[in-house]
Amino acid sequence: MTSTKFKFTTVTAVVIANMVGTGVFTSLGFQLLDIQSGFVILVLWAIGGLIALCGAMTYAELGAALPRSGGEYNFLTRIYHPAAGFASGWTSATIGFAGPTALAAMTFSAYATSVLPALSSEPIEKALAVGLVAILALVHGSTRRNSGGLQVVFTLLKVGGIVVFCLAAVIVVDNPQPIRFLPSGGDGALLTSSAFAISLIYVSYAYTGWNAATYLSSELENPQRTLPGILLTGTLIVTVLYVALNFTFLYSAPVDAMRGEIEVGFIAAQFVFGDLGGRFTGLVLASLLISTVSAMTIAGPRVLQVIGEDFSALRFLSYKNEDGIPSRAIYVQSALAIVFILSSSFESVLVFAGFTLALNSFATVISVFVLRYRQPDLPRPYRTFLFPIPPIIYLALTGWTLWFVLMNRPVEGLFGIGIIGSGLLVYFFSRARSRSR
């Protein structure tokens, strides 16, 4: 038997790798369709970091007070009602992890085939994405040592690769692009526009994963002591990386070349290092996305596992192998991700996944007020710093973004609400089956 608990460094690596992936390497192209101010773009990513940090501080209190794997499923079940927890867990399992896993794998294949044009065809791209998901499912479904070791190595490579890329670009570029990084008169209107709010959904999606450690609480060494540090450390590191990356992209490549494109990192690398160097850098960026798919394959199935522990109709999901790994849940989530890869378009998954995840965390952040009201004497090893300011900031900015998505992208928004509704139906069906036995 190997270690039965994940260490601080492993789970911090999971948080960072969950966050740094599809969003930061793709969403700038969509943002540039409506916003061409470098200052506003960087403010956008800084605000995204502020939202994530406020959310992380709030989740740290919840996770320290209610230490069990499952993330929102655990919190909402114990604070609101089992139906709310199940709907949240259902959302996390279907959209929260399977969807982003698919997107990260699709981005990996898009970068890889852009670098190697001979492979650039839809069947090959889908095959690469499916193959990546399948291989990582087998690794993470084996032993904790294989799973944790792979994650730490790929996360270190990811952070190091991003830092080297940003520094090299600033050093190599002789003639930076003529884009404004200082505020001007028209920026105020952009900062309060619907375009900014929609772009914030892309950014919020890019920051998704700051809560990943709460899905592994039961498998973490000293969760009540270490969980807050993991959440805050991971979120701060990623915020710095995101602002630096987007500055580098805008500094290196013209807006017209990146507008509406997915592979903005590859495009920027071509302008910095030339065609050959750009292809090599694009291949490196593609490899960094392996870490993202890997991290989601670790964290997400723990939601399915605890749902299986609590609902007899779904008991098969709670199975653990001899090393304590929920291998069956890992294979189920990976199968869902493969279905997304084979059946969905990139942008539609990005918008409705971002909306649904934001709605899920919105309900969870509200629950910190409910828990303090209902159980004021509950031991809280960590209390949210400057409470109630961080959760209020999170709720205000996230709520504003959700409203604009519903007004401007109602199909994606309503589809996300439909996913939550389907979770409630499955909950009542599974409860009815459990009672009938």
N, C-alpha and C positions, 0 to 999 in steps of 0.2 A: 504493500500500500504506500502511495506517495502522500504528500502533504494534503490534509483535508481542508485547508483554508488558503484563500488567495492573500497575498501580501499587499501592503500599501502601494508599492511601485507597480505591481501588476494591475491593480484596479485603477490607479491613476492613469496608466497607459491605456486602459480600456476607455476611460472617459475622454482622453485626448483623441484617441483613434476614432471613437464614435462621432466626435464633433468634426474633426478635420477630414473632409472627404468630398462628396459630390457637390455640396452647396458652394464652397469657396472656389472650386475649380470650374464651375459652370455658370453660376447665377449672374456674374458681372455682365455677361453678354445680354441677358434679358433686362437687367437694370439700365443698360446704356440705350435701350430703345426709347426711353422717355427722359432719362437724366444724363446730361453730358458735363455736369460740373464735378470736377475731381473733389472739391471740398465737400459737396453734398454726399457723394459716394462714400468718402471716408467717414463722414458723420453718421451715415447709415450703418456702416459696420461697427462704429464705436457704440452707437445706441443699441445695436444687436448684442454687443458684449455686455452693456449695462443691464439689459433685460435678462440675459443669461445669468449674470452674476447675482442679480436680485433674486431670480428663481432658485439659484443654487444655495444661497443663504437660507431661503425659506425651506427648501427641501432638506437641508442639513438638519434643521430643527426637527422636522417630521421624521427623518430617518433615524436620528439619534434617540428620539422618544419612542418610536415604533419600529425597532430593528428586526425586520424580516425581509427576505427577498421578495421581489414582485413589483417594486416601485409603486406607481399609482394604484395598482390593484390592491396592494396591501393597505395603503393609506385610506383610500376611499371606502374600502370594505369596513374598516374599523372606525372611521369617523362619520360616514354618512349611512350607508346601507350596503349589504352584500350585492344588491342589484347594480348599484352605482360602481362598485369595485369591479364587478364582472364586466360591465360594459366598457369600463376603462381598460381592463386587461385585454379584453377582446380587441379593442382598438389598437392597443400597443402591439399585440401579436400579429394582427392582420395588416395594419397600416404602419404602426410605429416602428416596426423592425423589418418585417418582410418587404414592405414597400421601399424603404431606404436601402436595404440590402440589395434589392434589385437595381435601384438607381445607381448605387456605387459600382456594382458589377457592370452595368451598361456604360457608365462613364469610363471605367477601366478599359472596356473593349473599344469604345470610341477613340480614346487616346491611343491605344495600341495600334488600331488599324489606320489612324491618321499618320502615325509614324512609319508604318509599314503598308504603303498603299496597295501592295499586291494582295493584302488580306481584306481590303476594303469592300466588303459586301455584306448585306444584311444577314444572310445565313451564318457567315463566319463570325460576325460580331455577336450574334445571339449565342452561338456555340461557345465562344470564348467566355461570355458572361456566365452561361450555365455551368461551364466547366469549373470556373473559379468558385462559384457557390458550392458546387458538389464536393470539390477537393477540400475546402475549408470545413465543410460540415463533417467530413470523415475525420479530419485532424482533431477538431474540437469535441467530437463525439467519442474520442478514444480515452486519453488520460489527462489529468489536471496539469501534469508536468509539460506534456506536449502543447496543451492549450495555452497555458500561461507563458511558457517560454517563447512560443511563436509570436504571441501578442507583444511582449516587451521588445523583442528584436525588431519587429516591423514598425513599431511606434517610434523607437529611437531613430531608425532610418528615415522615417517620415519627417520628424521634427528637424533632424540634421539636414536632410535634403532641402527642406523649405528655407532654412536659414542660409545655406550655401547659395541657393538660387537667388534669393533676395540680395545678398551681398554682392554676388557676381554680376547681377544685372546692373546695380547702381555703379559698380566699378567699370564695367565694360561699355555701357551706353555713353557715347560722346555727345549726342544731340537728343536730349530728352524730349518727349512729346509736348506740344504746346497746349497743355490742359491746365486749368486753374486749380490750385490746391489751397488758395486763400479765398475767403468769402467775398462775395460781390453783392450788388443790389438786388439781383433777381433770385438769390438763393432762399430768401425768406419764404417766397411763394412756393418754391419747390418743396421745402421742408414740411409744409402743411398740406401738400397736394395728395390726391388719390394715388398718383404714380409713386410717390414716396411710400405710402402705406402698403401698396401692393408689393413694392420692392422689399419692404420690411418683412413680408412673408417669406420671400426667398432667403433673406438674411437670417430670419428666425429659424428657417429650416436648416440653414448651414450651421447654426449653433445647436441644433437639436443633438442631444447626447450628453449635455452637461449633467443630466440626472442619471446617467447610466449606472453609477455606483450603487444607487438605491435598488437596482434589480438584483444585486449580488450581496446584499447585506448579510444574509445568513451564512454566506461562504467567505466572509471577510474577517480577518483577525481584528478583534476588539472594535466592532463596528461603531459603538457609541462614542468611542474616543477618536477613531481615525476617519470616519465617514465625512465629517465637516471639512477636514483638511484636504481630503481627496477631491471633493466637489469644488472647493474654492481654488485649489492649486491648478487643477485641470482647466477650469474656466478662464482663469487669468492668463495662463500660458497661451491658450487658444485665441483669446482676444488680441493679444499682441501679435501672434502669427497672422491672423486674418487682416488686421489693418496693414501690416507690413506687406503681405502678399498683394492686396488690392492696390496699394500705392505702387508696388513694383510693376504690376500689369499695366496700370495707367501711365506710368513713367516711361515704360519701354515700348509699348505698341500703340498705334493710332486707334482712336475710338471707332472709326469706320471699319477697321479690320476685325474688331471684336464684337461689334453690335449684332445681337441676335445669334451669335455662335455659341456652341457648347464648349469647345476645347480652347478656352481663352488662355490657359496656361501654355499650351502648345504653340498658339499663335504668338504670344509674348516671347516665348523662348526662341522662335524663329527670327524675330526682329532683333533680339539681343545677340544671339550666337550664330546667326546665319542658318542656312537650310540644314546642313549636316549636324551642326551643334544643336540646333533646335529639335531635330528628330531624336537625338540622343537624350536631350533634356525631357522631351515629351515621353520617351520610354521610361525615364526615371519617375516622372510624375504619375504615369500609369501604374507603375509598381507600387507607388505610395498608397494607391487606393486599395491594394490588397489588405492593408492594415485596417481600413474602414470596414470592409466586408467581414474581416476576421472578428473585429470587436463586436459588431452587431450579432454575429453568430454566437458569440459568448453570452452577451447580456440578454437578448430578447427571449430565448427559450426558457429562461428562468421564470418569466411570467406564465408561460404555458404550464410549466412544472407546478407552480403553486396553485394555479387554477385546478389542475388535475388532483392535487392533494385535497382540495376543498370540495370538489364536486365528483361524486361517485360515477356519474354518467361519463365523465371525462378522465377517469382514473388512469387510463393507459398513458396519459401525458406525464404523469408523475414518476414514471419508471426511471431509476438511476442504475448505471452500470456499477461494476465492483469498485470503481474509483470515485463514486459519488457524482458522476457526470450525468445530467439529464439528457442522455443521448437520443431518446425517442423524440423529445420536444425539439431538439436541435434539428433532427431530420424533418420533422413536420414543418417547422418555420422555413427551412431551406427549400422545401418543396413548394411552399407558398411563394417564396421569392422567385423561384423558377417560373411559376405560373405568371407572375407579373412581367418578368423578362419577355416571355413568349407572347404576351397578349396586350401590353399597354404601351402608350406613347410616353416619351420622356417628360414633356412639360406638364401634361395633365396629371401624371403621378406626383410631380414635384409640387404643384399648387395644392391639390387636395390633401396630400400627405402633410404639407406644411400647415394648412388650415386645421386639419383634424388633430394633429399633435399639439398645436397651440391651444385649441379648445380643451383638450385633455389636461394639459398642465395648468390652464386657467382655473379649472374646477379644483385642481389639487392645491394651488396656492391659496385659494379662498379657504380651504379646509384648515389652514393653520389658525385662522381666527375662530373657527368652529371648535377646534380641539382645545384652544386656550379657554374658551367660554365654558365648554362642557366638562373639561377635566383640568381645572386650574392647578391641582396638586400633583398631577402626573410628573414624575421625574423627567427633567429635560437636561441631559448632559451638555447640550449646546442650545443656546437661545439666539435667535436671529439678531445680528448686530443692527442697532438703530431701529429696532422694531417700533412701529409698524411701517416705517418708510420703505424698505425694500419690497415687501409684498404689494404695497400700494402702487409703487412705480411699475412693478411687473404687470399688475392687473390693468392699470391705466393704459400703458403702451400696447399691451397685447390685446386688450379689448378694443382699442381704437383700430388696430390692424384687422382684427376679425370682422368688425363692422364693415370696413371698406372692401374686404374680400367678398362678403355676402352681397354688397351692393354692386360690385363691378365684375365679379366672377361667380355668379350665383350657382351655376351648374356644379362647379368643383366644391363650393361651400355646402350645397345641399347633399351632394354625394357623401361628403364627410359626415354630415349629420345622419345620413342614412346608414352609414357603417356603425355609428354608435347605437342607432335604433335596432339594427340587426343583432347587436350584442345583447340588448335587453330581451329580444325574442328568444335567443339561444339560452339565456339565463333562465327564463321562466319555463322553457321546454325541458331543460336539464333538471330543474328542481322538480317538475312534474314527474319525470321519469324516475328520479331518486325516490320520491314518495310512493310511487306505484310498486316499488320492489319490496 
